[in-house]
């Protein structure tokens, strides 16, 4: 076999900039990437001053394929869970939406010791119902999703803190993104919440983070890297070298009930951001889950297929930190770290986890950004094919639910505007 080698010579930044300007033609000003809502402006050809990859490396390049299941009927939820596991899921989130629940029916035939199960409770009675069940003896296979910013968190706090299990509490960033928060607002609020939990006696390894994934491919990757980097700095200050567990949600902001096939493209690229950013778990919500008709079998199956395709056919789980060394990603990460930390410090002036003053500050800041997004969407500065651009007549009768909100702010779903 011939000893064949190619001699690649490094290309200067000036050469890259000239070539990009040539190809952009009249749009050459786009060399400076600007996002007015995110308050970010960077030169996409600028060489990165710092490589964050070595400081934020996660343990694996793979991720758990997570099925999200609302539990209104235990038997139906159990059937869907078993189907999801047979179709490739390795983790389940059960959102409990009924006051009284039979845990034996819900977990029937599910080998919980081989998967990870997350449970979203909405009150103290549900939590104690689980802790009084036979499954409480196997609590190491479960995590609880109880929102620390929720009004009833104090009622659950001491019970959760005393549980001898890791990753028992999830800090909710996903719904912040769904109501219109910027990347740095979402991560800043999540870190401020997690930091307050440390001060209240939780250990770092009891916490994990949920985040929402938007449609800005590189910015979302940088957001995940920012969260991982800053949480490492915070836990190091407490003398704890703690790893980060991130659960990424692909939600509904830019999804359409009328153009279902475009949803698949958006869900796929957002899942790619989550994977490239190093998420430990990815849940892709069916695009019509929040419709008045609830999720269709088609939408649920298509959402479930995306992670399988990214793993089995695109090999996204074979390379750890695939954008290592990318100037754009490193510069976006650096910018987001600065902006997120500034916002984190601002929130630290509030000494109570979910005080009226802190929640008021958070909701006011997010509402300002959400309103700005809606205005840009209506002016078609934000262009979404099938929603405000090239939208086709569709006889689909589905409509979005009207009561979707978090922290008393409505979910930002562009198609509703």
C-alpha positions as CSV (number, residue, x, y, z in Angstrom):
1,X,0.0,0.0,0.0
2,X,1.4,3.4,-1.0
3,X,2.4,5.8,1.8
4,X,0.1,8.6,0.6
5,X,0.0,11.9,2.4
6,X,-1.7,15.2,1.7
7,X,0.0,18.4,2.7
8,X,-2.7,20.7,4.1
9,X,-1.5,24.3,4.6
10,X,-3.2,26.5,7.2
11,X,-5.4,29.2,5.6
12,X,-5.2,32.7,7.0
13,X,-8.3,34.4,8.5
14,X,-7.9,37.1,5.9
15,X,-8.2,34.6,3.1
16,X,-11.3,33.0,4.7
17,X,-12.9,36.5,5.2
18,X,-12.2,37.4,1.5
19,X,-13.7,34.2,0.3
20,X,-16.8,34.5,2.5
21,X,-17.3,38.1,1.4
22,X,-17.1,37.0,-2.3
23,X,-19.7,34.3,-1.8
24,X,-22.1,36.4,0.2
25,X,-21.9,39.2,-2.4
26,X,-24.4,41.9,-1.5
27,X,-24.9,40.3,1.9
28,X,-21.2,40.5,2.9
29,X,-22.2,42.5,6.0
30,X,-23.4,39.1,7.4
31,X,-19.8,38.4,8.3
32,X,-20.8,40.2,11.5
33,X,-23.5,37.9,13.0
34,X,-26.0,40.0,15.0
35,X,-29.0,38.9,17.0
36,X,-30.7,42.0,18.5
37,X,-32.9,40.0,20.9
38,X,-30.0,37.9,22.2
39,X,-27.9,41.1,22.3
40,X,-25.1,39.4,20.5
41,X,-22.8,40.6,17.7
42,X,-19.7,38.6,16.6
43,X,-17.4,38.4,13.6
44,X,-17.9,34.9,12.3
45,X,-14.3,34.8,10.9
46,X,-12.7,35.9,14.1
47,X,-10.2,33.4,15.6
48,X,-11.3,32.1,19.0
49,X,-9.1,33.2,21.9
50,X,-10.1,30.2,24.1
51,X,-10.9,26.6,23.6
52,X,-13.6,25.6,26.2
53,X,-13.8,21.9,25.1
54,X,-11.3,20.5,27.5
55,X,-13.1,22.2,30.4
56,X,-16.6,21.1,29.6
57,X,-16.1,17.5,28.3
58,X,-18.9,15.2,29.3
59,X,-18.4,11.5,30.0
60,X,-20.0,10.2,26.8
61,X,-20.9,11.2,23.3
62,X,-24.1,9.3,23.4
63,X,-27.5,10.3,25.0
64,X,-30.5,8.6,26.4
65,X,-33.5,8.7,24.0
66,X,-36.3,10.0,26.3
67,X,-40.0,9.4,25.9
68,X,-42.3,12.0,27.5
69,X,-45.7,10.5,28.6
70,X,-48.6,12.3,30.3
71,X,-50.4,10.1,32.8
72,X,-54.1,10.6,32.9
73,X,-54.8,6.9,32.7
74,X,-52.2,4.5,34.1
75,X,-53.0,1.6,31.8
76,X,-52.8,3.8,28.6
77,X,-49.6,5.4,29.9
78,X,-48.1,2.0,30.6
79,X,-48.9,0.8,27.1
80,X,-47.3,3.9,25.5
81,X,-44.2,3.5,27.7
82,X,-43.7,-0.2,26.7
83,X,-44.2,0.8,23.0
84,X,-41.6,3.6,23.4
85,X,-39.1,1.3,25.0
86,X,-39.6,-1.3,22.2
87,X,-39.0,1.5,19.6
88,X,-35.7,2.5,21.1
89,X,-36.3,4.8,24.1
90,X,-34.0,4.3,27.1
91,X,-35.5,6.7,29.5
92,X,-39.1,7.8,30.3
93,X,-40.6,10.9,31.8
94,X,-44.0,10.4,33.4
95,X,-45.9,13.6,33.9
96,X,-48.5,12.8,36.5
97,X,-51.8,14.5,35.8
98,X,-54.2,12.6,38.0
99,X,-54.6,13.0,41.8
100,X,-54.7,9.3,42.6
101,X,-52.4,6.9,40.9
102,X,-51.8,3.1,40.9
103,X,-48.0,2.8,40.6
104,X,-48.2,-1.0,40.0
105,X,-50.3,-0.5,36.9
106,X,-48.2,2.4,35.6
107,X,-44.9,0.4,35.9
108,X,-46.4,-3.0,34.9
109,X,-43.8,-5.1,32.9
110,X,-41.4,-2.2,32.8
111,X,-37.9,-3.3,33.8
112,X,-37.1,-0.1,35.7
113,X,-33.6,-1.3,36.7
114,X,-32.5,-1.2,33.1
115,X,-33.8,2.3,32.3
116,X,-34.0,5.7,34.0
117,X,-37.5,7.0,34.9
118,X,-38.3,10.6,35.7
119,X,-41.5,11.6,37.4
120,X,-43.1,15.0,37.3
121,X,-45.3,15.6,40.3
122,X,-47.7,18.5,40.8
123,X,-48.3,18.2,44.5
124,X,-47.0,16.7,47.8
125,X,-49.6,14.0,47.9
126,X,-48.3,12.5,44.7
127,X,-44.7,12.4,45.9
128,X,-45.7,10.8,49.2
129,X,-47.8,8.3,47.3
130,X,-44.8,7.2,45.3
131,X,-42.5,7.1,48.4
132,X,-45.1,4.9,50.2
133,X,-45.2,2.5,47.2
134,X,-43.1,-0.6,46.7
135,X,-41.1,1.2,44.1
136,X,-39.5,3.6,46.6
137,X,-37.1,0.8,47.5
138,X,-35.6,1.2,44.0
139,X,-35.4,4.9,44.1
140,X,-31.9,4.9,42.6
141,X,-33.6,4.3,39.2
142,X,-35.8,7.4,39.4
143,X,-35.5,11.2,39.3
144,X,-38.1,13.6,40.4
145,X,-39.0,16.7,38.3
146,X,-40.3,19.2,40.9
147,X,-39.8,22.8,39.9
148,X,-37.9,24.8,42.5
149,X,-39.5,28.0,41.2
150,X,-43.0,26.5,41.7
151,X,-45.2,27.9,44.4
152,X,-45.4,24.7,46.4
153,X,-41.7,23.8,46.4
154,X,-41.2,24.4,50.1
155,X,-43.7,21.7,50.9
156,X,-41.7,19.2,49.0
157,X,-38.2,20.5,49.8
158,X,-37.2,18.6,53.0
159,X,-38.6,15.3,51.7
160,X,-36.6,15.5,48.5
161,X,-33.4,16.7,50.2
162,X,-33.5,13.7,52.6
163,X,-33.7,11.1,49.8
164,X,-30.5,9.2,49.4
165,X,-30.3,9.3,45.6
166,X,-28.4,11.2,43.0
167,X,-30.0,13.5,40.3
168,X,-33.2,13.5,42.4
169,X,-34.2,17.1,41.4
170,X,-34.4,18.7,38.0
171,X,-33.9,22.5,37.6
172,X,-36.4,23.6,35.0
173,X,-35.0,25.7,32.1
174,X,-37.1,24.1,29.4
175,X,-40.3,26.1,30.2
176,X,-38.3,29.3,30.5
177,X,-37.3,28.8,26.9
178,X,-40.8,28.0,25.9
179,X,-42.1,31.3,27.2
180,X,-39.5,33.3,25.3
181,X,-36.4,33.6,27.4
182,X,-33.1,34.3,25.6
183,X,-30.3,31.7,25.9
184,X,-28.4,33.7,28.6
185,X,-31.6,34.4,30.5
186,X,-32.5,30.7,30.5
187,X,-29.1,29.6,31.7
188,X,-28.7,32.5,34.1
189,X,-32.0,31.7,35.9
190,X,-31.2,28.0,36.0
191,X,-27.8,28.6,37.5
192,X,-29.2,31.1,40.0
193,X,-31.9,28.5,41.0
194,X,-29.3,25.7,41.3
195,X,-26.9,27.9,43.3
196,X,-29.7,28.8,45.8
197,X,-30.5,25.1,46.2
198,X,-26.8,24.4,47.1
199,X,-27.2,27.1,49.8
200,X,-30.3,25.4,51.0
201,X,-28.5,22.1,51.6
202,X,-28.8,20.2,48.4
203,X,-25.6,18.6,47.1
204,X,-24.6,19.2,43.4
205,X,-25.0,15.5,42.5
206,X,-28.7,15.7,43.5
207,X,-29.4,18.2,40.8
208,X,-29.7,18.0,37.0
209,X,-30.9,20.5,34.4
210,X,-33.5,20.7,31.8
211,X,-33.1,23.1,28.9
212,X,-35.2,24.0,25.8
213,X,-33.6,23.8,22.4
214,X,-34.4,26.5,19.9
215,X,-33.8,26.8,16.2
216,X,-30.5,28.7,16.2
217,X,-28.2,25.7,15.6
218,X,-24.8,27.1,16.8
219,X,-26.3,29.3,19.5
220,X,-28.1,26.4,21.1
221,X,-24.9,24.3,21.1
222,X,-23.1,27.3,22.8
223,X,-25.8,27.5,25.4
224,X,-25.3,23.9,26.5
225,X,-21.6,24.4,26.6
226,X,-22.1,27.6,28.7
227,X,-24.3,25.8,31.2
228,X,-21.8,23.0,31.6
229,X,-18.8,25.4,32.0
230,X,-20.4,27.8,34.5
231,X,-21.9,25.0,36.7
232,X,-18.4,23.5,36.9
233,X,-17.1,26.9,38.1
234,X,-19.8,27.2,40.7
235,X,-19.4,23.7,42.1
236,X,-15.6,24.0,42.1
237,X,-16.1,27.0,44.4
238,X,-17.8,24.6,46.8
239,X,-15.0,22.2,46.6
240,X,-17.0,19.8,44.5
241,X,-15.8,18.6,41.1
242,X,-19.3,17.8,39.9
243,X,-20.3,16.6,36.4
244,X,-23.4,18.0,34.8
245,X,-26.5,16.1,33.7
246,X,-28.5,18.0,31.0
247,X,-31.9,16.9,29.7
248,X,-32.6,18.7,26.4
249,X,-36.2,19.2,25.3
250,X,-37.3,20.0,21.7
251,X,-40.5,21.9,22.2
252,X,-43.2,23.8,20.3
253,X,-42.3,27.5,19.8
254,X,-41.6,27.2,16.1
255,X,-43.8,24.2,15.3
256,X,-46.9,24.1,13.2
257,X,-50.2,22.2,13.4
258,X,-50.8,22.9,9.7
259,X,-47.4,22.1,8.1
260,X,-46.5,18.9,9.8
261,X,-43.6,17.9,7.6
262,X,-41.7,21.0,8.1
263,X,-41.8,20.2,11.8
264,X,-39.7,17.1,11.2
265,X,-36.9,19.2,9.7
266,X,-37.0,21.6,12.7
267,X,-37.1,18.8,15.2
268,X,-34.2,17.1,13.6
269,X,-31.9,20.1,13.5
270,X,-32.8,21.0,17.1
271,X,-32.1,17.5,18.2
272,X,-28.7,17.7,16.3
273,X,-27.9,20.9,18.4
274,X,-28.8,19.0,21.6
275,X,-26.6,16.0,20.6
276,X,-23.6,18.2,19.4
277,X,-23.9,20.2,22.6
278,X,-23.4,17.1,24.7
279,X,-26.9,16.5,26.3
280,X,-27.1,13.4,28.4
281,X,-30.8,13.0,27.5
282,X,-32.9,14.2,24.6
283,X,-36.7,14.3,24.5
284,X,-38.4,15.3,21.2
285,X,-42.0,16.3,21.9
286,X,-44.6,15.4,19.3
287,X,-45.4,18.6,17.5
288,X,-49.1,18.3,18.2
289,X,-48.9,17.3,21.9
290,X,-50.2,20.8,23.0
291,X,-53.0,20.8,20.5
292,X,-56.6,20.5,21.6
293,X,-56.7,17.0,20.0
294,X,-53.5,15.9,21.9
295,X,-50.7,14.0,20.2
296,X,-51.4,11.8,17.2
297,X,-49.8,8.4,16.7
298,X,-48.1,9.7,13.6
299,X,-46.5,12.7,15.4
300,X,-45.4,10.6,18.3
301,X,-43.8,8.0,16.2
302,X,-42.0,10.6,14.0
303,X,-40.6,12.3,17.0
304,X,-39.4,9.0,18.5
305,X,-37.7,8.1,15.2
306,X,-35.4,11.2,15.0
307,X,-33.0,10.2,17.8
308,X,-32.8,6.6,16.4
309,X,-31.9,8.0,13.0
310,X,-29.3,10.4,14.4
311,X,-27.7,7.5,16.2
312,X,-28.1,4.5,13.9
313,X,-27.7,6.2,10.5
314,X,-26.0,9.6,11.1
315,X,-23.6,8.4,13.9
316,X,-24.1,11.5,16.0
317,X,-23.3,9.4,19.1
318,X,-19.9,8.3,17.8
319,X,-18.0,11.6,18.1
320,X,-17.6,13.5,21.4
321,X,-17.8,17.3,21.1
322,X,-17.8,17.3,17.3
323,X,-17.5,21.1,17.0
324,X,-14.4,21.2,19.1
325,X,-12.2,24.0,17.7
326,X,-14.9,25.7,15.8
327,X,-14.2,29.4,16.0
328,X,-17.9,30.3,15.7
329,X,-19.0,28.0,18.5
330,X,-16.0,28.9,20.8
331,X,-16.7,32.6,20.3
332,X,-20.4,32.2,20.9
333,X,-19.7,30.2,24.0
334,X,-17.3,32.9,25.3
335,X,-20.0,35.6,24.6
336,X,-22.7,33.6,26.3
337,X,-20.6,32.9,29.3
338,X,-20.0,36.6,29.8
339,X,-23.7,37.5,29.4
340,X,-25.0,34.6,31.4
341,X,-22.7,35.3,34.3
342,X,-23.7,39.0,34.4
343,X,-27.3,38.0,34.5
344,X,-26.6,35.4,37.2
345,X,-24.9,38.1,39.4
346,X,-27.9,40.3,38.9
347,X,-30.3,37.6,40.1
348,X,-28.0,36.8,43.1
349,X,-29.2,40.1,44.7
350,X,-32.4,38.3,45.5
351,X,-31.8,36.1,48.5
352,X,-34.9,33.9,48.3
353,X,-35.3,31.2,45.8
354,X,-38.8,32.0,44.5
355,X,-39.5,35.4,46.2
356,X,-42.2,37.6,44.7
357,X,-39.5,40.1,43.8
358,X,-37.3,37.6,42.1
359,X,-40.1,36.0,40.1
360,X,-41.4,39.5,39.1
361,X,-37.9,40.4,37.8
362,X,-37.6,37.1,35.9
363,X,-41.1,37.4,34.3
364,X,-40.6,41.0,33.4
365,X,-37.3,40.4,31.7
366,X,-38.6,37.4,29.7
367,X,-41.8,39.1,28.7
368,X,-39.8,41.9,27.2
369,X,-37.9,39.5,25.0
370,X,-41.0,37.4,24.2
371,X,-42.8,40.5,23.0
372,X,-39.8,41.5,20.9
373,X,-39.8,38.1,19.3
374,X,-43.5,38.3,18.5
375,X,-43.1,41.8,16.9
376,X,-40.2,40.5,14.7
377,X,-42.3,37.5,13.7
378,X,-45.3,39.6,12.7
379,X,-43.0,41.9,10.7
380,X,-41.5,38.7,9.1
381,X,-38.0,39.5,10.4
382,X,-38.4,36.1,11.9
383,X,-39.3,33.8,9.0
384,X,-40.8,30.4,9.6
385,X,-41.8,28.3,6.5
386,X,-45.3,27.0,6.8
387,X,-46.2,29.5,9.5
388,X,-45.7,33.1,8.3
389,X,-43.9,32.2,5.0
390,X,-45.1,29.9,2.2
391,X,-47.9,28.8,4.4
392,X,-50.4,26.5,2.6
393,X,-54.1,26.1,3.1
394,X,-54.6,23.1,5.3
395,X,-57.9,21.7,6.5
396,X,-56.4,20.3,9.7
397,X,-58.8,21.1,12.5
398,X,-56.3,21.1,15.3
399,X,-55.8,24.2,17.3
400,X,-53.3,25.1,20.1
401,X,-54.5,24.8,23.7
402,X,-55.2,28.3,25.1
403,X,-54.1,27.8,28.7
404,X,-50.4,27.0,28.2
405,X,-48.3,29.1,30.6
406,X,-45.3,29.1,33.0
407,X,-44.8,31.6,35.7
408,X,-48.0,33.2,34.6
409,X,-46.5,33.9,31.1
410,X,-48.0,32.3,28.0
411,X,-46.0,29.8,26.0
412,X,-44.5,31.5,23.0
413,X,-45.9,29.6,20.0
414,X,-45.5,31.6,16.9
415,X,-48.3,30.0,15.0
416,X,-50.8,31.4,17.6
417,X,-49.7,35.0,16.5
